[in-house]
Amino acid sequence: MRCPFCAHDDTQVKDSRPTEDNTSIRRRRQCSSCGARFTTFERVQLREVIVVKSGDRREAFDRSKLEQSVALACRKRGVDQERIDQLVSGIQRQVETAGDPEVASSRIGEMVMDGLRQIDSVAYIRFASVYRDFSEAKDFEEFASTVQEAAQNGAK
């Protein structure tokens, strides 16, 4: 593993342990050249999945992009990082085990919305505003009212 500080190729693993959700291994490493310490995470990748975006553009599935968009929707909402990691890991597992070498970005977006709906209604609305491309305040109002109605019906 290359050192992120000095780019030296020789680093040593000082400590390894599974993450709390057991979906990855956390490793503490130390560079033999500059002595800097850093953390890496190792995850299982079942297969290479291609995401088909609008306009038939294709790119490799990137867990970090998914994690970043979910974290942004949950920003300042008091959602634990562990819940975000569980949601992202669950979506990644679904995508990789679906059996298809390609998945539509819209399908991933729907999976994120389903997960956020259960975690936090404000994060759900934030993500939906970008995903569904809200252009006016009334778009927010209409969507928020459907979320509120669904919450009230679920509570009965």
Solvent accessible surface area in square Angstrom, and as a share of the most:
residue,aa,sasa,rsa
1,M,120,0.53
2,R,147,0.54
3,C,2,0.01
4,P,88,0.55
5,F,135,0.56
6,C,57,0.34
7,A,60,0.47
8,H,77,0.34
9,D,95,0.49
10,D,78,0.40
11,T,17,0.10
12,Q,95,0.42
13,V,69,0.40
14,K,95,0.40
15,D,48,0.25
16,S,52,0.34
17,R,130,0.48
18,P,82,0.51
19,T,30,0.18
20,E,150,0.67
21,D,39,0.20
22,N,114,0.58
23,T,40,0.23
24,S,9,0.06
25,I,59,0.30
26,R,81,0.30
27,R,51,0.19
28,R,64,0.23
29,R,33,0.12
30,Q,47,0.21
31,C,2,0.01
32,S,63,0.41
33,S,69,0.44
34,C,66,0.39
35,G,35,0.33
36,A,26,0.20
37,R,127,0.46
38,F,21,0.09
39,T,47,0.27
40,T,24,0.14
41,F,106,0.44
42,E,89,0.40
43,R,85,0.31
44,V,112,0.64
45,Q,110,0.49
46,L,101,0.50
47,R,101,0.37
48,E,103,0.46
49,V,3,0.02
50,I,52,0.26
51,V,12,0.07
52,V,30,0.17
53,K,53,0.22
54,S,89,0.57
55,G,76,0.73
56,D,105,0.54
57,R,143,0.52
58,R,127,0.46
59,E,61,0.27
60,A,50,0.39
61,F,33,0.14
62,D,60,0.31
63,R,27,0.10
64,S,68,0.44
65,K,98,0.42
66,L,15,0.07
67,E,41,0.19
68,Q,128,0.57
69,S,42,0.27
70,V,0,0.00
71,A,38,0.29
72,L,114,0.57
73,A,6,0.05
74,C,6,0.04
75,R,143,0.52
76,K,172,0.73
77,R,91,0.33
78,G,75,0.72
79,V,30,0.17
80,D,96,0.50
81,Q,100,0.45
82,E,77,0.35
83,R,106,0.39
84,I,7,0.04
85,D,33,0.17
86,Q,81,0.36
87,L,26,0.13
88,V,0,0.00
89,S,5,0.03
90,G,19,0.18
91,I,3,0.02
92,Q,20,0.09
93,R,122,0.45
94,Q,93,0.41
95,V,3,0.02
96,E,9,0.04
97,T,84,0.49
98,A,69,0.54
99,G,45,0.44
100,D,82,0.43
101,P,92,0.58
102,E,67,0.30
103,V,22,0.13
104,A,46,0.36
105,S,39,0.25
106,S,60,0.39
107,R,116,0.42
108,I,18,0.09
109,G,5,0.05
110,E,60,0.27
111,M,17,0.08
112,V,1,0.00
113,M,1,0.00
114,D,58,0.30
115,G,12,0.11
116,L,0,0.00
117,R,115,0.42
118,Q,149,0.66
119,I,36,0.18
120,D,21,0.11
121,S,57,0.37
122,V,57,0.32
123,A,0,0.00
124,Y,13,0.05
125,I,32,0.16
126,R,91,0.33
127,F,27,0.11
128,A,0,0.00
129,S,18,0.11
130,V,125,0.72
131,Y,68,0.26
132,R,114,0.42
133,D,114,0.59
134,F,36,0.15
135,S,96,0.62
136,E,98,0.44
137,A,72,0.56
138,K,110,0.47
139,D,35,0.18
140,F,91,0.38
141,E,115,0.52
142,E,102,0.46
143,F,22,0.09
144,A,37,0.29
145,S,48,0.31
146,T,78,0.45
147,V,21,0.12
148,Q,110,0.49
149,E,100,0.45
150,A,60,0.47
151,A,64,0.50
152,Q,97,0.43
153,N,103,0.53
154,G,66,0.64
155,A,91,0.71
156,K,195,0.83
